[in-house]
């Protein structure tokens, strides 16, 4: 069975993607900072009959990243890495003139440095996979100028550029950086408290867009979930 590493998998989009892949028989290595929610997610996924390794930890920690890849190797390799874990850098979001620099540094470490470091760790196994792929979760804030989203958007813009260069450097892989659009998640609620999210799609509604990438294997590039869902 193919093996995927998914970061930030205890809730939101990460968990929705894990559910969708488990339903297709993928074996999974899951990461999240909270041990309790991650274990709960792993137990739910086990009902699909798939093998699940749930490793709580922080993706900014080199030892933890090595553990994720080692767990995948024991399951048979790495066919897919989903860099989904991320932080805002300030909760709620604030204008750049008020952005805490320590929060921005933390967001850079989690949203940019850690995904690159995990990919460096996993690349040897991805190259050996029959159809190795990388999904880096982006944001419309990477390409649009939204008030208060400057610091977070800057980290996602950096991820987009890293993804584009990786796609050139690793032509044997598929590298997709995907803007999922607004989702009804704890992160969005924390970013803009009081915002009415009742009409915002759930992560479960967005997950099929990512499955389409795996089914159709389009060229390495930037995609939006909205466009992928329209094509279903």
Buried (B, 14 or more C-beta within 10 A) or exposed (E): EBBBBBBBBBBBBBBBBBBBBBEEEBBBBBBBBEEEBBBBBBEBBBEBEBBBBBBBBBBBEEEBBEBBBEBBBEBBBBBBBBBBBBBBBBBEBBEEEEBEEEBBEBBBBBBBBBBBBBBEBBBEBBEEBEEBBBBBBBBBBBBEEEEBBBBBBBBBBBBBEBBBEBBEEBEEBBBBBBBBBBBBBEBBBBBBEEEEBEEBBBBBBBBBBBBBBBEEEEEBEBBBBBEBBEEE
